[in-house]
Amino acid sequence: MAAADDLQFEEFGDGATLLAANPDATTINIEDPDETSRPHPRPRGGSGREEDDELLGNDSHETELLAGQKKSSPFWTFEYYQTFFDVDTYQVFDRIKGSLLPVPGKNFVRLYVRSNPDLYGPFWICATLVFAIAISGNLSNFLIHLGEKTYHYVPEFQKVSIAATIIYAYAWLVPLALWGFLMWRNSKVMNIVSYSFLEIVCVYGYSLFIYIPTAVLWIIPQRAVRWVLVMIALGISGSVLAVTFWPAVREDNRRVALATIVTILLLHVLLSVGCLAYFFDAPEMDHLPTATATPNQAVAASKSS
């Protein structure tokens, strides 16, 4: 058994005395807890890049961590596509509100989409817009010719299929082309950050929401009012696209970046003006009642010929 003196505690002196007695002793430096909790200053050179990463949504460490936690299912299974619609009502309304109130310097992908991009909102927004344009176009045509004795209203159901082709082609093919272009430029310029295809589709889908109430108001049979409404919708939705995609291309060549944003806006203008001109603004000759010739006028016309 050990002696009683061996089981008692000993008081140690300060570190200098112990090192003097035993120079070969191993020492451990325990920092002050207050010292460790203090934030260390960041280097000045990296602050600008960190701000760009925050604006663009380059949470690489968080993205890698989340990617490791998520289990990917095969694309032929229902679970694979179910993740694209895993969104609640609050998130959809929040993204719609963000598309209606674009703020300069606030990235739509960073604030609303990157945590959980979805296809639920874009799909139903496009479907609602298709029926809003088709129904409003038929009602507008009916109101324009209302009161004409020779006019017989016939519903134009083909407007639904035409509107669906235009809207869904724009909401899918344009994001696909933009995604491929950003991936190509990313291989040329390392500073460019590409959005995923799902994120771009999500941005385009939610940016079209403003056109749903605009299409309903296009029923008003006043061409000036319609063009004012389309300009307001263009300003809001175009701002969402410009504010979202400009941070992703601004590190590229200046001409390429400007050409990219101008092309995005031109395609958006083409969609808006094309839908208004095709579905609502009928030619002026169609607005006039058809004139019927009297028998006397027909005889006079035959004699003059």
Secondary structure, 3 states (H helix, E strand, C coil): CCCHHHHCCCCCCCHHHHHHHCCCCCCCCCCCHHHHHCCCCCCHHHHHHHHHHHHHCCCHHHHHHHHHHCCCCCCCCHHHHHHHHCCCHHHHHHHHHHHHCCCCCCCHHHHHHCCCCCCHHHHHHHHHHHHHHHHHHHHHHHHHCCCCCCCCCCCCCHHHHHHHHHHHHHHHHHHHHHHHHHHHHHHHCCCCCCCCHHHHHHHHHHHCCCHHHHHHHCCCCCHHHHHHHHHHHHHHHHHHHHHHHHHHHCCCCHHHHHHHHHHHHHHHHHHHHHHHHHHCCCCHHHHCCCCCCCHHHHHHHHHHC
